[in-house]
Amino acid sequence: MTAPANTAALAEVQDLPEAEAAKAVKDSRPLRLITCGSVDDGKSTLIGRLLWDTKAVKEDQAAALSRDSGKQNDLGLPDFALLLDGLQAEREQGITIDVAYRYFSTDRRSFIVADTPGHEQYTRNMATGASTADLAVLLVDARAGLLEQTRRHATIASLMGIKQFVLAVNKFDLVSYDKSVFDRISHEFKELALSLGVRQITAIPMSALKGENVVYGASTIMPWYDGPTLVQALELATIRTATAGGFRLPVQRVSRPGESFRGYQGTVAGGSIKPGDSVAILPSGIVANVKQIVTFDLVRNAAVAGDAITLVLDRQVDVSRGDMIVSLDGQPMTGLGFDAQLVALQPGGIEPGKRYWLKAGSRRQRVVVQPVSQLELSSGKWKPHAETLAMNAIGKVRLSFDELAIFDTYEQNRATGAFILIDPDTNNTVAGGMVTAKRSDLGGIHREGERVLLSLPADLAEELMASEAFAARRDDVDIRRISGQRSNEIFETLE
């Protein structure tokens, strides 16, 4: 393996300060990444080559690979894609269908890589892989350049909160290592990435099949390229953390092993907590102090994001599954209306005005979805007044809840800003979404089919229901009472 470039040089390539780059190099936590892009751009082959050249392929796997590859290619190499494409249908068709996760490491760092499918009909699987990734390796066939599916995958990755991209201009040997081809594709992609709010971009010309600029450098073949190899770029990437924001514990279970113990169990979704800290229970808003933090085999002095814990409070409070225990400072947003972006995942798409189940963590709530605009992948512009969102469409929507909902923006916290939509008629997951903001139009009038839904403060709702005028329209109108807290939000907004 060629010697890695020095920290200062690589930091310049990825627009990172030298100190931050050095910290990333020494980080022992696994970096989660995905490979994405259009069909036949070489995603599985690239990961297979990574595994092969980093010695992550065991002897029995290598023997099976040689056997399954049949006749080797002109380079005398096995079919590296078979290390990832394990399903029979994938091997028969030569495509990736499911998401395949693999582990490999270098002397500096360990990695978990997800190989995601390039076909449009499997976009939902790509979105699944992107939802937990810190970095996206976007492959482009040097002969074809950026395609619509390339743009779709880049957009979905950015919506999923990925802010670090490696553009792998693959199959570069098939364009005779032409620098002008690399410059044109990398410039076009950087314009796309900047429009998506992504600024950490590393473009690398490579041949996954030959292993050029993947693990080993290719300076003799491409003397004009002096940037990092793919592995060197990955070693300097940063890991997204959820410890910086406020404490979040979505309650998954209330533990009552005896009369003297009541604990609230879940996985910390953000921030940190220690005994003595004050917390609020949402949506009720009750305040309590942390008495004890318990895990499977010990009592802890603190807990951080990712820890599975049982939280014991200093008083008896009403907490149930689906509630969220949060820090007093920096609480999440609560409300009945939110703006979001989502990806439609089923053939039926998203129907405007239909009531879906929204699942976020351990919460499940009824929600009405109203599409606002849809992204045109060819132009990169949002088309307003979207009536429906078809399968694989990326859209902006408004979410309207019957009961108080709790969210952070996805940009602030992946775990508490993401959700899925479930069709109540089929129980199919029809969309995955990310909350972008709390809606400013608090309360109001909405139409659901033939009925009208009024969202009003409780006292006004009672007064209206008692009126004679309402009695004649009782069968056509539903009234949703807004809580006192919600009423205060409305009045604060009016002020």
Secondary structure, DSSP 8 states (H G I E B T S, - for coil): ------HHHHHHHTT--HHHHHHHHH--S-EEEEEEESTTSSHHHHHHHHHHHTT-S-HHHHHHHHHHH-S--TTS---GGGGT--SHHHHHHT---S-EEEEEE-SS-EEEEEE---SGGGHHHHHHHHTT-SEEEEEEETTT-S-HHHHHHHHHHHHTT--EEEEEEE-GGGGTT-HHHHHHHHHHHHHHHHHTT--EEEEEE-BTTTTBTTTB--TTT-TT--S--HHHHHHT-----SSSS--EEE--EEEEEETTEEEEEEE--BSEE-TT-EEEEETTTEEEEEEEEE-SS-EES-EETT-EEEEEESS-----TT-EEEESSS--EEEEEEEEEEEE-STT-B-TT-EEEEEETTEEEEEEEEEEEEEETTTTEEEES---B-TT-EEEEEEEEEEEEEE--TTT-HHHHEEEEE-TTT--EEEEEEEEEE-S--SEEEEETTEEEEEEEHHHHHHHHTSHHHHTTTTTEEEEEE-HHHHHHHHHHH-
